[in-house]
Amino acid sequence: MPDKKSVTSISDQVLESKIYFLRNQKVMMDSDLAELYAVETRVLNQAVNRNKERFPEDFMFQLDKVEWENLKSQVVISSYGGRRTLPYVFTEHGVLMLSSVLNSSKAIQVNIQVVRIFTRIRQVLTDGAKLSIEIEEIKKQLSTHGKNINAIFKYLDGLTVKKEIENPRKRIGFKSDDLL
């Protein structure tokens, strides 16, 4: 088995650019994966078709025409010399399963890298969700604190107005005025 240095590394940015969000899932297209694994798309799909039981619907699915057209327009995929069939896309689990079907050292190394990217994306999304929850909690606390501060100011205003309205107190004890 060749060591890791002999397998060319793919930049994380390139891998991230090949991950799309479809049907509320992060997926990669069969043609992109084939390119990364340095095999033809038809070879990748043949290997998948020979092992169909390893790829249930939540691991891999075929795009419908509308999804394919939307994806082509978003990613600017050329129609020239295009595909005869609609592409398959693989979820994170499907990409993991591909390493058992395509058993080359390149496929294994690329899979490891792709799984790390999926994990990092999931972590970023999770961190973002946590951050949103924390921001909402802070907003609620600030709103509560604002109401409390307003109540304190109203109470203090009420005390100062009350002091101004009250008659001055009569002094207790001996007064010089009493002698006259």
C-alpha positions as CSV (number, residue, x, y, z in Angstrom):
1,M,0.0,0.0,0.0
2,P,1.5,3.4,-0.9
3,D,2.2,5.8,1.9
4,K,0.1,8.9,2.4
5,K,2.6,11.2,0.7
6,S,2.3,9.4,-2.7
7,V,-1.4,10.1,-2.8
8,T,-1.9,13.7,-3.9
9,S,-3.8,15.8,-1.4
10,I,-6.9,17.8,-2.4
11,S,-7.4,21.2,-0.9
12,D,-10.3,21.5,1.6
13,Q,-11.7,24.4,-0.4
14,V,-12.0,22.2,-3.4
15,L,-13.8,19.5,-1.4
16,E,-16.1,22.1,0.3
17,S,-17.0,23.5,-3.1
18,K,-18.3,20.1,-4.2
19,I,-20.7,19.7,-1.3
20,Y,-24.3,20.8,-2.0
21,F,-27.4,21.2,0.1
22,L,-30.3,19.2,-1.4
23,R,-33.4,17.8,0.2
24,N,-32.2,19.2,3.5
25,Q,-29.0,17.1,3.3
26,K,-25.4,17.8,2.5
27,V,-24.5,15.7,-0.6
28,M,-21.8,15.2,-3.2
29,M,-22.5,14.4,-6.9
30,D,-21.3,11.2,-8.5
31,S,-19.3,13.0,-11.1
32,D,-17.5,15.1,-8.5
33,L,-16.7,12.0,-6.4
34,A,-15.5,10.2,-9.5
35,E,-13.2,13.0,-10.3
36,L,-11.8,13.1,-6.8
37,Y,-11.3,9.3,-6.8
38,A,-9.7,9.5,-10.3
39,V,-12.2,7.2,-11.9
40,E,-14.8,7.7,-14.6
41,T,-18.3,8.5,-13.4
42,R,-19.7,5.4,-15.1
43,V,-17.1,3.2,-13.3
44,L,-18.2,4.7,-9.9
45,N,-21.9,4.2,-10.7
46,Q,-21.3,0.6,-11.9
47,A,-19.5,-0.2,-8.6
48,V,-22.4,1.3,-6.7
49,N,-25.0,-0.6,-8.8
50,R,-23.1,-3.9,-8.2
51,N,-23.5,-3.2,-4.4
52,K,-26.9,-1.6,-4.4
53,E,-27.8,-3.1,-1.0
54,R,-25.1,-0.9,0.6
55,F,-26.7,2.3,-0.7
56,P,-30.2,2.8,0.7
57,E,-32.1,6.0,-0.1
58,D,-30.6,7.9,2.9
59,F,-27.1,7.2,1.6
60,M,-27.6,7.9,-2.1
61,F,-30.5,9.2,-4.3
62,Q,-31.0,10.2,-7.9
63,L,-31.8,13.8,-8.6
64,D,-35.1,14.6,-10.4
65,K,-35.1,16.9,-13.5
66,V,-36.0,20.0,-11.5
67,E,-33.3,19.5,-8.9
68,W,-30.7,18.8,-11.7
69,E,-31.7,22.0,-13.6
70,N,-31.5,24.1,-10.4
71,L,-28.1,22.6,-9.6
72,K,-26.8,23.2,-13.1
73,S,-27.9,26.9,-13.0
74,Q,-26.5,27.5,-9.5
75,V,-23.2,25.8,-10.1
76,V,-22.9,26.7,-13.8
77,I,-22.5,23.1,-15.0
78,S,-22.3,22.9,-18.8
79,S,-25.0,21.2,-20.7
80,Y,-22.6,20.6,-23.6
81,G,-21.8,17.0,-24.1
82,G,-23.8,16.4,-20.9
83,R,-25.2,13.4,-19.2
84,R,-27.6,10.9,-20.6
85,T,-29.0,10.1,-17.1
86,L,-29.8,12.2,-14.1
87,P,-26.9,12.2,-11.6
88,Y,-26.8,10.4,-8.3
89,V,-25.8,12.2,-5.2
90,F,-24.3,10.7,-2.0
91,T,-24.9,11.8,1.5
92,E,-22.1,11.7,4.1
93,H,-23.0,8.1,4.9
94,G,-23.0,7.2,1.2
95,V,-19.5,8.7,0.8
96,L,-18.4,6.6,3.7
97,M,-19.8,3.5,2.1
98,L,-18.1,4.3,-1.2
99,S,-14.7,3.5,0.4
100,S,-15.8,-0.1,0.8
101,V,-16.9,-0.3,-2.8
102,L,-13.9,1.6,-4.4
103,N,-11.0,0.0,-2.5
104,S,-8.1,2.0,-3.9
105,S,-5.6,3.9,-1.7
106,K,-6.7,7.1,-3.5
107,A,-10.4,6.4,-2.6
108,I,-9.5,5.7,1.0
109,Q,-7.5,8.9,1.4
110,V,-10.1,11.1,-0.3
111,N,-12.8,9.5,1.8
112,I,-11.0,10.3,5.0
113,Q,-10.6,13.9,3.9
114,V,-14.2,14.2,2.7
115,V,-15.5,12.8,6.0
116,R,-13.4,15.3,7.9
117,I,-14.9,18.1,5.8
118,F,-18.5,16.8,6.5
119,T,-17.7,16.7,10.2
120,R,-16.3,20.2,10.2
121,I,-19.4,21.5,8.4
122,R,-21.7,19.7,10.8
123,Q,-19.7,21.3,13.7
124,V,-19.9,24.8,12.2
125,L,-23.7,24.3,11.8
126,T,-24.0,23.0,15.4
127,D,-21.9,25.9,16.8
128,G,-24.0,28.4,14.8
129,A,-27.2,26.9,16.2
130,K,-25.8,27.0,19.8
131,L,-24.7,30.6,19.2
132,S,-28.2,31.6,18.0
133,I,-29.8,30.0,21.1
134,E,-27.3,31.9,23.4
135,I,-28.1,35.2,21.6
136,E,-31.8,34.7,22.1
137,E,-31.2,34.0,25.8
138,I,-29.2,37.2,26.2
139,K,-31.9,39.1,24.4
140,K,-34.5,37.8,26.8
141,Q,-32.3,38.7,29.8
142,L,-31.7,42.2,28.4
143,S,-35.4,42.6,27.9
144,T,-36.1,41.5,31.5
145,H,-33.3,43.7,32.8
146,G,-34.7,46.7,30.8
147,K,-38.1,46.2,32.3
148,N,-36.7,46.0,35.8
149,I,-34.6,49.1,35.3
150,N,-37.7,51.0,34.1
151,A,-39.6,49.9,37.2
152,I,-36.8,51.1,39.4
153,F,-36.7,54.5,37.7
154,K,-40.5,54.8,38.0
155,Y,-40.3,54.0,41.7
156,L,-37.5,56.6,42.2
157,D,-39.4,59.2,40.3
158,G,-42.4,58.4,42.5
159,L,-40.3,59.0,45.6
160,T,-38.9,62.3,44.5
161,V,-42.4,63.6,43.5
162,K,-43.8,62.4,46.8
163,K,-41.1,64.3,48.7
164,E,-41.9,67.5,46.8
165,I,-45.6,67.2,47.5
166,E,-45.3,66.5,51.2
167,N,-45.6,69.4,53.6
168,P,-42.5,70.2,55.5
169,R,-42.5,68.6,58.9
170,K,-43.0,70.6,62.0
171,R,-40.0,70.8,64.1
172,I,-40.1,69.0,67.5
173,G,-38.9,70.7,70.6
174,F,-38.3,74.3,71.7
175,K,-38.7,77.0,69.1
176,S,-37.6,80.6,69.3
177,D,-40.9,81.7,67.9
178,D,-42.7,80.2,70.9
179,L,-41.2,82.8,73.2
180,L,-42.8,85.7,71.6
